[in-house]
Amino acid sequence: MRFGKERIFKVEVRAILEGLQIAWEAGYRNLDLECDNAMVVESILAERIVVNRMTKLQLIDHILKHKWSV
């Protein structure tokens, strides 16, 4: 099965979003998140994420602003 780079990006972003939502709802406040897709990591860490049109990236940014234990 072959996916385009854009499709893989969206799948990985969705997996991160769903994982963060599940962890938060389950009461976890301290976790390690790993991703080997540099484009996904850069998109999440970029300060201009809020301007990005991809809703799931905006939701990840919102979840990351919760009070996590660091």
Rosetta silent file (secondary structure, phi, psi, omega in degrees, C-alpha in Angstrom):
SEQUENCE: MRFGKERIFKVEVRAILEGLQIAWEAGYRNLDLECDNAMVVESILAERIVVNRMTKLQLIDHILKHKWSV
SCORE:     score description
SCORE:     0.000 S_00000001
   1 L     0.000  130.732 -178.068    0.000    0.000    0.000 S_00000001
   2 L  -117.453  136.592  176.075    1.422    3.365   -1.000 S_00000001
   3 L  -121.630  149.664  172.786    0.490    6.733    0.400 S_00000001
   4 L   -74.586  161.835 -178.973    1.560   10.155   -0.738 S_00000001
   5 H   -59.121  -36.979  179.772    3.646   12.281    1.628 S_00000001
   6 H   -65.725  -39.566  179.938    0.675   14.528    2.336 S_00000001
   7 H   -65.940  -43.574  178.455   -1.488   11.561    3.327 S_00000001
   8 H   -61.695  -42.736  178.122    1.194   10.197    5.662 S_00000001
   9 H   -56.433  -48.899 -178.049    1.541   13.644    7.245 S_00000001
  10 H   -64.809  -38.476  178.821   -2.190   13.816    7.937 S_00000001
  11 H   -65.138  -43.530 -179.435   -2.308   10.289    9.363 S_00000001
  12 H   -67.525  -39.786  177.526    0.565   10.978   11.742 S_00000001
  13 H   -62.836  -42.872  179.536   -0.925   14.302   12.866 S_00000001
  14 H   -63.429  -40.943  179.032   -4.259   12.593   13.511 S_00000001
  15 H   -63.220  -41.218  178.342   -2.565    9.826   15.533 S_00000001
  16 H   -65.128  -45.737  179.395   -0.757   12.400   17.680 S_00000001
  17 H   -59.013  -49.138 -178.692   -3.957   14.377   18.225 S_00000001
  18 H   -65.302  -37.672  177.697   -5.971   11.316   19.207 S_00000001
  19 H   -64.101  -43.226  177.913   -3.186   10.069   21.480 S_00000001
  20 H   -64.762  -41.171  179.168   -2.969   13.410   23.287 S_00000001
  21 H   -63.419  -44.703  179.560   -6.756   13.559   23.674 S_00000001
  22 H   -63.096  -44.942 -179.741   -6.907   10.032   25.097 S_00000001
  23 H   -61.622  -43.974 -178.937   -4.017   10.704   27.495 S_00000001
  24 H   -64.667  -46.479 -179.228   -5.584   13.954   28.732 S_00000001
  25 H   -66.114  -28.843  178.730   -9.030   12.418   29.216 S_00000001
  26 L   -82.119   -4.549  176.016   -7.507    9.441   31.046 S_00000001
  27 L    94.248    5.070  177.009   -5.850   11.832   33.488 S_00000001
  28 L   -75.632  132.819 -179.913   -2.261   11.504   32.317 S_00000001
  29 L  -123.268   -0.336  179.586   -0.392   14.780   32.694 S_00000001
  30 L  -138.717  113.359  179.695    3.165   13.654   32.062 S_00000001
  31 L  -150.381  161.710  175.566    4.077   11.749   28.920 S_00000001
  32 L  -105.525  134.163  179.342    6.724   11.445   26.238 S_00000001
  33 L  -117.842  124.889  179.600    5.701   11.958   22.654 S_00000001
  34 L  -120.018  141.135  176.380    7.887   10.630   19.870 S_00000001
  35 L  -150.880  129.596 -178.641    7.541   11.168   16.140 S_00000001
  36 L   -95.063    6.298  177.852   10.116   10.401   13.476 S_00000001
  37 L   -95.078  104.634 -175.598    8.494   12.610   10.849 S_00000001
  38 H   -59.480  -35.797 -179.424   10.477   15.863   10.901 S_00000001
  39 H   -65.409  -38.989  178.249    7.810   17.759    8.986 S_00000001
  40 H   -66.551  -46.474 -179.397    5.173   16.847   11.570 S_00000001
  41 H   -61.285  -46.583  179.174    7.442   17.797   14.482 S_00000001
  42 H   -62.296  -38.084  179.666    8.371   21.125   12.879 S_00000001
  43 H   -66.397  -37.608  179.974    4.723   21.888   12.165 S_00000001
  44 H   -72.469  -39.744 -175.721    3.744   21.215   15.768 S_00000001
  45 H   -83.381  -16.160 -177.983    6.623   23.189   17.264 S_00000001
  46 L   -64.085  139.144 -179.698    6.404   26.144   14.871 S_00000001
  47 H   -68.571  -20.554 -178.004    5.110   29.313   16.479 S_00000001
  48 H   -91.308   20.131 -177.636    2.902   29.979   13.483 S_00000001
  49 H   -60.596  -33.497 -177.480    0.870   26.805   14.030 S_00000001
  50 H   -66.228  -29.390 -179.847   -2.256   28.812   14.881 S_00000001
  51 H   -77.601  -21.861 -177.695   -2.176   30.394   11.424 S_00000001
  52 L   -58.925  141.485 -177.257   -1.959   26.984    9.792 S_00000001
  53 L   -80.681   -9.694 -177.812   -5.146   25.967    8.020 S_00000001
  54 L   -80.848  111.208 -174.962   -4.975   22.367    9.188 S_00000001
  55 H   -56.492  -39.960 -177.682   -7.527   22.070   11.972 S_00000001
  56 H   -64.601  -34.764  175.887   -5.859   19.058   13.589 S_00000001
  57 H   -66.996  -37.405  176.975   -2.609   21.009   14.034 S_00000001
  58 H   -65.122  -39.728  178.351   -4.592   23.786   15.700 S_00000001
  59 H   -66.450  -39.008  176.453   -6.210   21.230   18.023 S_00000001
  60 H   -61.534  -44.883  178.694   -2.790   19.774   18.910 S_00000001
  61 H   -58.670  -41.873  179.441   -1.574   23.284   19.715 S_00000001
  62 H   -64.286  -44.855 -179.910   -4.620   23.803   21.964 S_00000001
  63 H   -65.085  -38.890 -179.311   -4.090   20.507   23.810 S_00000001
  64 H   -66.871  -17.884  178.218   -0.391   21.226   24.317 S_00000001
  65 L   -84.285   -4.673  174.914   -1.374   24.474   26.081 S_00000001
  66 L   -64.300  168.874 -178.163   -3.151   22.468   28.814 S_00000001
  67 L   -84.038   80.238  175.987   -1.405   22.223   32.184 S_00000001
  68 L   -82.696  150.345  172.004    0.855   19.253   31.539 S_00000001
  69 L   -79.402  126.116 -178.535    3.522   18.266   34.080 S_00000001
  70 L  -118.573    0.000    0.000    6.874   19.022   32.527 S_00000001
